[in-house]
Amino acid sequence: MKRLWPLFFLSLSAQALTLEESRSRCEVLTNTDVKEAEGRKLTQERKPVMLSFVRDTCEQQERAFDAGNFPNPVAWDNLDLIYHSFIDRHRVEAGVGLLDILKMGLTHDLSPYLLKFNRAPDDGRPAESDAFWKSPVAPLSEAFERQWKAAGVDPDFSWLRLDKLEGKGSVAKVHADDLRNGERWLIKWGDEIHSDPVASRIFASLGFNVDFPFHRGTGELRLLLGRQAKQKRTVQQLVNFIYNSYKINLSPFIQQVSTVTDEMIAIEPLLRGREGETYLTFTGLALEPRPSSETRLGPFMPDLAQNKSRRSVRGALLAEMWIGNWDTKTDNTLLTLTAEGMKASYSDLGVSLGVRIEKFPRDLKGGLVNELGWDLVEDDGKELRFLARMNHLPEAWRQATWSDLAWMAKQIARLGPDDLREILSHSGWPAEVRELYFHKLAERRRQILRAFQVSDPHTWQINRQLNIGDVVKNGELVREPDLTLYPAGLWHTRGRFRGYGW
């Protein structure tokens, strides 16, 4: 009976909506003359796909009013979500301020004390299959591939052209174009280039939508520097931009500097007209597409009334803790519009899988296998306490129930050792590091399933005292595998705010 009351009040709230409210939101979203809403200056472009979707949604409400069936609850939820996401994007674009950093630090300190859950009966209710989550089909390790193919992404290329130099965030990145079709990509360097492809694939295997980061190894991609204001870009300009924007020296990541020759053009016609232009290859990087088939709005607003009650949104907390994601702020969720409708995704999952945070001096680094604990759960029989730290705990997670997490534990149980090994094969990590990650993630998974009393359909061989040559001793990485191949470092803890230790 208790569960019916929230639905009852939501129903009353929906009935209290007026056509004027619906029209007001439609006006904000479609009229470029509207320059402010909810106290924020509106500077972002209202893209054609969003305009078309919103206008169709608004027309549904008008028809519902004419037929005496106003409001149309589905149309209102869609309009409400797009409205808040579009406005919140302006907050995200403004960047992270000092107050935001202080809040993240406070949540980091408090999260181990907040992530406690009393044992309770599991209601066994499944999550709804919708824009936020869909149950993936086996093999789970291919869920990520199915997603990027459905989005029309084609990562099978060797050449990109440097496009926009825009220094945002803390991970070094540039925008580039695919020479074949002009599709836009982000190129990233640093600590996330291994962890993000793995974490994103794990989330996809659990049924969540994700961005599509791909790791590319030494020399696998060639980046044309192109021109800026009719002048050929130089390597020094790119290195200076990355340093001035991110305080990171790009030089150790550069493998080779070359120029396009006639012989290369004969082999690759896409290079025609680019003779003499400079191109670079790198020791390793991550590629992330911006598919033209998708229109990115803003965060998917987990704490919006219609979202924070979703089992899939609340249960995602357990998945975040399993992979050790620290950067859980709302900015790293995403609402997009596609030909099929709305899609809610998790993005920028790279500050995970072992994170080192230092406040004084400020520093941050992800993808450190030694920082990913073997132990995730403390269980006294009455309460679970999770040994996890995060920079943001949305209200949806603070309201998560035992049953929400138990549901997620059942999804994690579906992922078997073959799936996990396949996912880790896309990391670009050396074999020793991949194997250590396999055993650590498997052990954290085992503790989750035991805590929620979920039977394991798979057989695992887990070794907490793993030894591999002179690189892994007693379940710990004991030296750098190769700084020439992994310049950001896989063992030392100095990170992006300290130039990775250089």
C-alpha positions in Angstrom: 0.0 0.0 0.0 2.9 2.3 0.8 4.1 2.2 -2.8 0.7 3.5 -4.1 0.9 6.8 -2.3 3.7 8.3 -4.4 1.9 7.3 -7.6 -1.3 8.9 -6.2 0.4 12.2 -5.5 2.2 12.1 -8.9 -1.2 11.6 -10.5 -2.6 14.6 -8.6 0.4 16.7 -9.6 0.0 15.7 -13.3 -3.7 16.7 -13.2 -2.7 20.1 -11.8 -0.7 20.9 -14.9 -2.1 23.6 -17.2 -1.9 24.0 -20.9 -0.2 27.3 -20.2 2.7 25.5 -18.4 3.1 23.1 -21.3 3.1 26.0 -23.8 5.6 28.0 -21.7 8.1 25.1 -21.8 7.5 24.6 -25.5 8.2 28.3 -26.0 11.5 28.2 -24.1 12.7 25.1 -26.1 11.7 26.3 -29.6 12.0 30.1 -29.6 15.5 31.4 -30.0 14.3 34.8 -28.8 13.9 33.4 -25.3 17.3 34.1 -23.7 16.7 33.1 -20.1 14.9 30.4 -18.1 15.1 29.1 -14.6 17.6 31.8 -13.8 20.1 30.7 -16.5 21.2 32.5 -19.6 20.3 30.3 -22.6 23.2 30.4 -25.1 23.1 26.8 -26.5 21.8 26.2 -30.0 18.4 24.7 -30.3 19.2 21.9 -32.8 16.8 20.8 -35.5 16.3 17.3 -34.1 15.4 18.8 -30.7 13.1 21.3 -32.3 11.3 18.7 -34.3 10.9 16.4 -31.3 9.7 19.2 -29.0 7.2 20.5 -31.5 5.7 17.0 -32.0 5.5 16.6 -28.2 3.8 20.0 -27.8 1.3 19.1 -30.5 0.4 15.9 -28.6 -0.5 18.0 -25.6 -2.6 20.4 -27.7 -4.5 17.4 -29.2 -4.9 15.9 -25.8 -6.4 19.3 -24.6 -8.8 19.5 -27.5 -10.0 15.9 -26.9 -10.4 16.6 -23.1 -7.6 14.2 -22.2 -5.0 16.8 -21.0 -2.4 16.2 -19.9 -0.9 13.4 -22.0 1.4 12.0 -19.2 4.0 10.5 -21.6 4.2 13.8 -23.6 4.6 15.8 -20.4 7.3 13.6 -19.0 9.3 13.9 -22.3 8.8 17.6 -22.4 9.7 18.0 -18.7 12.9 15.9 -19.1 14.1 17.7 -22.3 13.3 21.1 -20.7 15.4 20.5 -17.6 18.2 18.7 -19.5 18.5 21.5 -22.0 18.7 24.2 -19.2 21.1 22.1 -17.0 23.5 21.8 -20.0 24.2 25.5 -19.5 25.3 24.8 -16.0 27.6 22.1 -17.2 29.0 24.3 -20.0 29.9 26.9 -17.4 32.4 24.5 -16.0 33.3 23.4 -12.5 33.8 26.2 -10.0 35.5 26.3 -6.6 32.2 25.6 -4.7 31.7 22.5 -6.9 35.2 21.3 -6.1 34.6 21.8 -2.4 31.3 19.9 -2.6 33.0 17.0 -4.5 35.7 16.9 -1.8 33.1 16.7 1.0 31.1 13.9 -0.7 34.4 12.1 -1.3 35.0 12.2 2.5 31.5 11.3 3.5 30.5 8.7 0.9 31.9 5.6 2.8 29.7 6.6 5.8 26.7 7.2 3.6 26.9 4.0 1.5 25.3 1.8 4.1 22.2 -0.4 3.6 20.2 -2.4 6.1 19.2 -5.9 5.1 15.6 -6.1 4.0 13.4 -8.5 2.0 14.0 -8.4 -1.7 10.7 -7.5 -3.5 12.1 -9.1 -6.7 10.6 -6.5 -8.9 12.5 -6.0 -12.2 13.4 -2.7 -13.7 11.4 -1.3 -16.5 12.9 -1.5 -20.0 13.0 2.0 -21.3 15.2 4.8 -22.4 17.4 4.4 -19.3 18.0 0.6 -19.3 17.3 -2.5 -21.4 18.1 -6.1 -20.5 21.0 -7.0 -22.8 21.1 -10.3 -24.7 24.1 -12.7 -24.6 26.9 -12.6 -25.1 27.0 -9.6 -22.8 30.6 -8.7 -23.9 29.1 -7.7 -27.2 26.5 -5.3 -25.8 28.9 -2.3 -26.3 29.4 -3.3 -30.0 25.7 -3.6 -30.6 25.2 -0.1 -29.2 27.8 1.7 -31.4 26.6 -0.2 -34.5 23.0 0.9 -33.8 24.2 4.5 -33.5 25.8 4.3 -37.0 29.4 4.6 -35.6 32.2 3.3 -37.8 35.6 3.2 -35.9 37.4 1.4 -38.6 39.7 4.1 -39.9 43.3 5.2 -39.7 43.2 9.0 -40.4 41.6 11.9 -38.6 42.0 15.6 -39.2 42.5 17.9 -36.2 39.5 20.3 -35.9 38.6 22.3 -32.9 41.0 23.2 -30.1 38.7 23.7 -27.1 40.2 23.2 -23.6 37.4 21.9 -21.4 37.5 19.5 -18.4 40.7 18.0 -17.0 41.6 15.2 -19.4 43.7 16.3 -22.4 41.6 16.2 -25.5 41.0 17.6 -29.0 38.3 17.4 -31.6 38.9 15.8 -34.9 37.1 14.8 -38.2 37.0 11.4 -40.0 38.5 12.0 -43.4 36.0 9.6 -45.0 32.8 11.2 -43.9 33.4 14.3 -41.7 32.1 12.5 -38.6 33.3 14.2 -35.4 35.5 12.4 -32.8 37.2 13.3 -29.6 40.8 12.2 -29.1 41.9 11.8 -25.5 45.3 11.2 -23.9 46.2 10.3 -20.3 45.0 8.1 -17.5 41.4 7.5 -18.9 42.4 6.0 -22.3 42.4 2.5 -20.8 39.8 2.7 -18.0 37.0 4.4 -19.9 36.8 1.8 -22.7 36.6 -1.0 -20.0 34.2 0.8 -17.7 31.9 1.7 -20.6 31.8 -1.8 -21.9 31.0 -3.2 -18.4 28.1 -0.7 -18.1 26.8 -1.7 -21.6 27.0 -5.3 -20.6 24.7 -4.5 -17.6 22.1 -2.9 -19.9 23.0 0.8 -19.6 23.5 3.1 -22.6 27.0 4.6 -22.8 29.3 6.8 -24.9 31.6 4.8 -27.2 35.3 5.2 -26.1 37.8 3.1 -28.1 41.4 2.5 -27.2 43.9 2.7 -30.0 47.5 1.5 -29.5 50.9 2.7 -30.6 50.8 4.0 -34.2 47.3 2.8 -34.9 45.9 6.2 -35.7 47.3 9.1 -37.7 46.2 12.7 -36.9 46.6 15.3 -39.6 47.3 18.7 -38.0 45.6 20.5 -41.0 45.3 24.2 -41.1 44.2 27.1 -38.9 43.4 30.4 -40.5 44.9 29.1 -43.7 48.2 28.4 -42.0 49.5 24.9 -41.5 49.3 23.9 -37.8 52.6 22.8 -36.2 53.4 20.2 -33.6 54.5 23.0 -31.2 51.1 24.7 -31.5 49.3 21.5 -30.5 51.7 20.8 -27.6 51.4 24.4 -26.4 47.6 24.2 -26.6 47.4 21.0 -24.5 49.9 22.4 -21.9 48.1 25.7 -21.6 44.7 24.1 -21.4 45.5 21.1 -19.2 49.0 21.6 -17.8 50.0 18.3 -19.4 53.0 17.8 -21.7 51.8 15.9 -24.8 55.3 15.2 -26.1 55.7 11.8 -24.3 52.5 10.6 -26.0 53.8 11.5 -29.5 55.4 8.5 -31.2 56.2 10.0 -34.6 56.0 13.2 -36.6 55.8 12.9 -40.4 54.5 14.6 -43.5 52.1 13.3 -46.2 53.9 12.2 -49.4 52.9 11.5 -52.9 53.4 7.7 -52.3 51.0 7.9 -49.4 48.4 9.7 -51.5 48.6 6.9 -54.1 47.8 4.4 -51.4 45.2 6.5 -49.6 43.2 8.8 -52.0 41.5 10.5 -49.0 44.9 12.4 -48.6 44.6 14.0 -52.0 45.4 17.7 -51.7 47.2 17.3 -48.4 50.8 16.7 -49.6 53.3 18.1 -47.2 50.9 18.4 -44.3 52.1 17.2 -40.9 50.6 14.2 -39.2 51.3 12.5 -35.9 51.1 9.1 -34.4 50.9 8.4 -30.7 51.9 5.8 -28.1 48.2 5.3 -27.3 45.0 7.3 -27.1 41.2 6.9 -26.8 38.7 7.8 -29.5 35.1 8.8 -28.7 32.6 9.6 -31.5 30.0 12.3 -31.6 27.5 10.5 -33.9 25.6 12.7 -36.3 22.6 10.4 -35.7 22.4 11.6 -32.1 21.6 15.1 -30.8 23.1 15.6 -27.3 21.1 17.7 -24.9 22.4 17.7 -21.3 22.4 15.5 -18.2 19.6 13.0 -18.0 18.6 14.5 -14.6 18.6 11.5 -12.2 16.9 13.5 -9.5 14.0 14.7 -11.6 10.8 13.3 -10.0 10.1 11.0 -12.9 13.6 9.5 -12.8 14.7 9.1 -9.2 12.0 6.5 -8.7 13.3 4.3 -11.5 14.9 1.1 -10.3 17.5 1.2 -13.1 18.6 4.7 -12.0 18.8 3.8 -8.3 20.3 0.4 -8.9 23.1 1.9 -11.0 24.7 2.9 -7.8 25.9 -0.7 -7.2 27.4 -0.9 -10.7 29.3 2.4 -10.1 30.7 0.9 -6.8 31.7 -2.3 -8.5 33.9 -0.5 -11.0 35.0 2.0 -8.4 33.8 5.1 -10.4 34.7 8.3 -8.5 33.5 10.9 -11.0 29.7 10.3 -10.5 28.5 13.9 -10.8 25.3 14.5 -12.8 27.3 16.1 -15.6 28.5 12.6 -16.6 25.0 11.5 -17.5 23.6 12.4 -20.9 20.2 12.7 -22.6 20.3 12.3 -26.4 17.6 12.3 -29.1 17.8 9.8 -31.9 15.5 8.6 -34.7 14.1 6.1 -32.2 13.4 8.8 -29.5 15.2 9.6 -26.3 18.1 7.8 -24.8 19.7 8.3 -21.4 23.4 7.3 -21.1 26.3 7.2 -18.8 29.4 9.0 -20.1 33.0 9.8 -18.9 33.4 6.6 -16.8 37.2 6.7 -17.0 37.9 8.0 -13.5 37.3 4.5 -12.2 39.0 1.1 -11.8 41.4 2.4 -9.2 41.4 6.1 -8.4 43.9 8.2 -6.5 42.7 11.5 -5.1 45.0 14.1 -3.5 43.6 17.4 -2.2 46.9 19.2 -1.3 48.4 19.5 -3.8 45.3 18.8 -5.9 45.7 15.7 -8.1 43.6 13.1 -9.7 44.3 9.8 -11.5 42.2 6.9 -12.6 43.0 3.5 -14.0 45.4 2.6 -11.2 45.0 -1.2 -10.6 46.7 -0.9 -7.1 44.1 1.7 -6.0 41.2 -0.7 -6.9 40.6 -2.5 -3.6 40.2 -6.2 -3.4 37.5 -5.7 -0.9 34.3 -3.7 -1.6 31.7 -4.8 1.0 31.7 -5.1 4.8 28.8 -7.2 6.0 28.0 -7.6 9.7 24.9 -9.7 9.0 22.5 -6.7 9.5 24.0 -4.0 7.4 26.2 -3.7 4.3 28.9 -1.0 4.2 30.5 -0.3 0.8 34.2 0.8 0.7 33.7 3.3 -2.1 34.3 7.0 -2.6 32.5 9.2 -5.0 32.3 12.9 -5.7 28.5 13.1 -6.0 25.6 11.1 -4.5 22.4 12.1 -6.3 19.2 11.9 -4.3 18.1 9.0 -6.4 21.0 7.0 -4.9 20.5 8.2 -1.4 16.9 6.8 -1.8 18.1 3.5 -3.2 16.6 0.5 -1.4 17.9 -3.0 -0.7 15.7 -4.3 -3.5 17.2 -1.8 -6.0 20.7 -3.0 -5.3 19.7 -6.6 -5.2 18.2 -6.2 -8.7 21.6 -4.8 -9.9 23.4 -7.6 -8.2 21.4 -10.0 -10.3 22.5 -8.2 -13.5 26.1 -8.3 -12.4 25.7 -12.1 -11.8 24.9 -12.6 -15.5 28.4 -11.4 -16.5 30.8 -14.3 -16.7 34.5 -14.8 -16.9 34.6 -15.0 -20.7 32.7 -11.7 -20.9 35.0 -10.0 -18.5 38.1 -11.2 -20.3 36.8 -10.1 -23.6 35.9 -6.6 -22.2 39.4 -6.2 -20.7 41.0 -7.2 -24.0 39.8 -3.8 -25.4 41.7 -1.8 -22.7 45.2 -1.5 -24.2 46.6 -2.5 -20.8 49.5 -5.0 -20.8 48.6 -8.6 -20.2 49.8 -8.6 -16.6 47.7 -5.6 -15.7 44.6 -7.0 -17.5 45.0 -10.3 -15.5 45.3 -8.4 -12.2 42.2 -6.4 -13.1 40.3 -9.6 -13.9 40.9 -11.1 -10.5 40.1 -7.9 -8.6 36.8 -7.3 -10.5 35.9 -10.9 -10.1 36.6 -10.8 -6.3 34.5 -7.6 -5.9 31.7 -9.2 -8.0 31.9 -12.3 -5.7 31.5 -10.2 -2.6 28.5 -8.4 -4.2 26.7 -11.6 -5.0 27.4 -13.1 -1.6 26.1 -9.9 0.2 22.8 -10.0 -1.7 22.5 -13.8 -1.6 22.5 -14.1 -5.4 23.6 -17.4 -6.8 26.5 -17.4 -9.2 25.7 -19.1 -12.6 29.4 -19.0 -13.5 32.6 -20.7 -12.3 35.5 -18.4 -11.5 39.1 -19.0 -10.5 40.1 -16.0 -8.3 43.6 -15.5 -6.9 44.1 -12.7 -4.4 47.8 -13.5 -4.2 48.3 -13.4 -7.9 52.0 -13.5 -9.1 53.0 -12.7 -12.7 56.7 -12.5 -13.4 58.4 -9.5 -11.8 55.4 -7.2 -12.6 52.7 -8.5 -10.3 53.5 -9.8 -6.8 51.0 -11.0 -4.2 48.1 -9.4 -6.0 49.7 -6.0 -6.5 51.5 -4.3 -9.4 55.0 -3.7 -8.2 56.6 -1.6 -11.0 55.8 0.3 -14.2 55.4 -2.1 -17.2 56.8 0.4 -19.8 56.7 4.2 -19.5 57.5 4.6 -23.2 54.3 2.7 -24.1 52.2 4.0 -21.2 53.5 7.6 -20.5 50.8 8.4 -18.0 52.0 5.6 -15.8 50.1 2.5 -14.6 52.0 2.2 -11.3 53.0 5.6 -10.1 50.2 7.7 -8.7 51.0 11.2 -9.9 48.2 12.3 -12.2 46.7 14.9 -14.5 47.1 17.9 -12.2 50.8 17.1 -11.7 51.7 16.3 -15.3 51.6 12.5 -14.6 54.8 13.0 -12.6 57.0 14.5 -15.3 
